[in-house]
Amino acid sequence: MGALSLLIDERFKGPVLPIENPEISSVGTTSTTVFRASDDRLAFIIVNLSGAAMFARPRLVASSSAGFRLGPNGGFIRLLWDEDFLLVGLEWNIIADAAASNLYSVEYRRR
């Protein structure tokens, strides 16, 4: 076990694991859940890999007029428990301006 793992284990009283989202790798023009609600999530990142804009929103349906905008080709949203508080653990929904828009998402959970 390396120094980084030891420091993280000490701070969070156990391991924190990065989990690539196995359920969603693309989104279309209908709001879709990217992360379900979880009290064990400490952080997450969603990266827009497509040429279309995306919009992410906690708890409610995402739309181009309601949500955080993730710009095309690398726009992202990153939330951390000690900066964004309970927003991190909420359900997050996402929508794109075009069909079959690719994204990459990872959450960090305490195990």
C-alpha positions in Angstrom: 0.0 0.0 0.0 1.5 3.3 -1.0 1.7 6.6 0.9 -1.3 8.1 -1.0 -3.5 5.2 -0.1 -2.4 5.4 3.5 -3.2 9.1 3.8 -6.6 8.7 2.2 -7.4 5.7 4.5 -6.4 7.7 7.5 -8.4 10.7 6.6 -11.6 8.8 5.7 -11.2 5.9 8.2 -11.2 3.4 5.3 -10.4 3.1 1.6 -11.9 5.4 -1.0 -12.3 3.8 -4.4 -12.7 5.5 -7.8 -15.6 3.8 -9.6 -16.0 4.4 -13.3 -19.7 4.6 -14.1 -20.7 1.2 -15.6 -24.2 2.3 -16.5 -23.9 5.4 -18.8 -21.3 6.3 -21.3 -23.5 8.4 -23.6 -26.5 10.6 -23.3 -29.1 12.0 -25.7 -31.7 14.7 -25.7 -33.7 13.1 -22.9 -32.7 13.7 -19.3 -30.9 10.6 -17.9 -29.6 9.7 -14.4 -25.8 9.7 -14.4 -25.4 9.1 -10.6 -28.0 7.7 -8.2 -28.1 9.3 -4.7 -25.5 8.0 -2.3 -24.4 9.1 1.1 -21.0 7.3 0.5 -20.0 9.4 -2.5 -17.2 11.8 -1.6 -16.6 13.3 -5.0 -17.4 12.9 -8.7 -16.4 14.1 -12.1 -18.4 14.1 -15.4 -16.5 14.9 -18.6 -18.2 15.8 -21.8 -16.4 13.9 -24.6 -18.8 15.0 -27.4 -19.1 18.0 -29.7 -22.4 18.9 -28.2 -23.1 20.8 -25.0 -24.4 18.9 -21.9 -26.2 20.1 -18.8 -26.1 18.3 -15.4 -28.6 19.0 -12.6 -29.0 17.6 -9.2 -32.3 15.8 -8.2 -34.5 17.2 -11.0 -34.8 16.7 -14.8 -31.8 18.3 -16.6 -32.4 20.7 -19.4 -30.6 23.4 -21.4 -32.3 26.0 -19.2 -31.7 24.3 -15.9 -28.4 22.8 -15.0 -24.6 23.2 -15.0 -23.3 23.5 -18.6 -20.6 21.2 -19.6 -19.0 22.6 -22.8 -18.2 20.5 -25.8 -15.0 18.5 -26.1 -13.8 18.4 -22.5 -16.2 20.5 -20.5 -16.7 19.0 -17.0 -18.2 19.3 -13.6 -16.4 18.1 -10.5 -17.8 18.2 -7.0 -16.0 17.5 -3.7 -17.6 16.8 -0.4 -15.6 19.5 1.5 -16.4 22.2 -1.1 -19.9 21.3 -2.3 -21.3 19.6 0.8 -24.5 17.6 0.3 -24.7 18.3 -3.5 -22.1 15.5 -4.0 -24.4 12.8 -2.7 -27.6 13.8 -4.5 -28.9 12.1 -7.7 -27.5 13.7 -10.8 -29.2 13.9 -14.1 -27.7 14.9 -17.5 -28.9 15.8 -21.0 -27.1 16.7 -24.2 -27.9 19.0 -27.2 -27.4 16.0 -29.5 -28.2 12.3 -29.5 -25.5 9.7 -28.6 -23.2 12.2 -27.0 -20.3 10.5 -25.2 -19.3 11.3 -21.6 -16.9 9.9 -19.0 -17.9 9.8 -15.3 -16.2 8.6 -12.1 -17.4 8.8 -8.5 -15.2 8.3 -5.4 -16.9 6.2 -2.7 -15.8 5.3 0.8 -15.9 1.5 1.3 
